[in-house]
Amino acid sequence: MASDSKFFNCSEKHEIEYLAKKFAEPKDEVIAKIKELCKNNTIKYSTHKEAEQALINSGLTKK
């Protein structure tokens, strides 16, 4: 579905990997934070931009 492409999908490994590469911290640390934010529903139904902002708000540094 084309309209879903703007939303971050917590169950898609390639989306998690892509988002993790945008941050300066070690990849495994960023992925752990993404999974934590997905689990607590912080970024579950967010846009990619909102997911990035949630990671920044949690203390990660964007490249």
C-alpha positions as a LaTeX table, in Angstrom:
\begin{tabular}{lrrr}
\hline
Residue & $x$ (\AA) & $y$ (\AA) & $z$ (\AA) \\
\hline
Met1 & 0.00 & 0.00 & 0.00 \\
Ala2 & 1.60 & 3.25 & $-1.12$ \\
Ser3 & 0.24 & 5.34 & 1.73 \\
Asp4 & 2.01 & 3.09 & 4.27 \\
Ser5 & 5.46 & 3.93 & 2.90 \\
Lys6 & 5.70 & 7.11 & 4.97 \\
Phe7 & 5.14 & 5.24 & 8.23 \\
Phe8 & 7.88 & 3.47 & 10.17 \\
Asn9 & 7.22 & $-0.26$ & 10.42 \\
Cys10 & 8.63 & $-1.81$ & 13.60 \\
Ser11 & 8.37 & $-5.32$ & 12.15 \\
Glu12 & 10.50 & $-4.60$ & 9.07 \\
Lys13 & 14.18 & $-5.36$ & 9.69 \\
His14 & 15.33 & $-3.25$ & 6.72 \\
Glu15 & 13.53 & $-0.19$ & 8.12 \\
Ile16 & 15.15 & $-0.66$ & 11.53 \\
Glu17 & 18.58 & $-1.05$ & 9.88 \\
Tyr18 & 18.06 & 2.04 & 7.70 \\
Leu19 & 17.00 & 4.17 & 10.67 \\
Ala20 & 19.91 & 2.90 & 12.80 \\
Lys21 & 22.43 & 3.96 & 10.14 \\
Lys22 & 21.33 & 7.57 & 10.55 \\
Phe23 & 22.75 & 7.78 & 14.08 \\
Ala24 & 26.30 & 8.16 & 15.40 \\
Glu25 & 26.06 & 5.64 & 18.24 \\
Pro26 & 27.00 & 1.96 & 17.70 \\
Lys27 & 24.44 & 0.27 & 15.46 \\
Asp28 & 23.49 & $-2.40$ & 18.01 \\
Glu29 & 22.82 & 0.28 & 20.63 \\
Val30 & 20.57 & 2.22 & 18.22 \\
Ile31 & 18.72 & $-0.94$ & 17.18 \\
Ala32 & 18.12 & $-1.82$ & 20.84 \\
Lys33 & 16.66 & 1.66 & 21.41 \\
Ile34 & 14.45 & 1.38 & 18.30 \\
Lys35 & 13.12 & $-1.98$ & 19.50 \\
Glu36 & 12.48 & $-0.53$ & 22.96 \\
Leu37 & 10.54 & 2.41 & 21.47 \\
Cys38 & 8.56 & 0.00 & 19.28 \\
Lys39 & 7.76 & $-2.27$ & 22.22 \\
Asn40 & 6.42 & 0.58 & 24.36 \\
Asn41 & 4.45 & 1.92 & 21.34 \\
Thr42 & 6.33 & 5.23 & 21.21 \\
Ile43 & 7.11 & 4.88 & 17.51 \\
Lys44 & 4.80 & 2.04 & 16.53 \\
Tyr45 & 2.46 & 4.15 & 14.37 \\
Ser46 & 4.76 & 7.07 & 13.66 \\
Thr47 & 6.18 & 8.54 & 10.49 \\
His48 & 9.87 & 8.01 & 9.74 \\
Lys49 & 10.54 & 11.62 & 10.78 \\
Glu50 & 8.71 & 11.10 & 14.10 \\
Ala51 & 10.70 & 7.91 & 14.71 \\
Glu52 & 13.95 & 9.81 & 14.12 \\
Gln53 & 12.84 & 12.56 & 16.50 \\
Ala54 & 11.93 & 10.02 & 19.19 \\
Leu55 & 15.45 & 8.59 & 18.98 \\
Ile56 & 16.96 & 12.07 & 19.21 \\
Asn57 & 14.72 & 12.80 & 22.20 \\
Ser58 & 15.95 & 9.61 & 23.87 \\
Gly59 & 19.51 & 10.91 & 23.73 \\
Leu60 & 20.87 & 9.52 & 20.47 \\
Thr61 & 22.85 & 11.70 & 18.05 \\
Lys62 & 21.89 & 11.95 & 14.39 \\
Lys63 & 24.83 & 11.86 & 11.96 \\
\hline
\end{tabular}
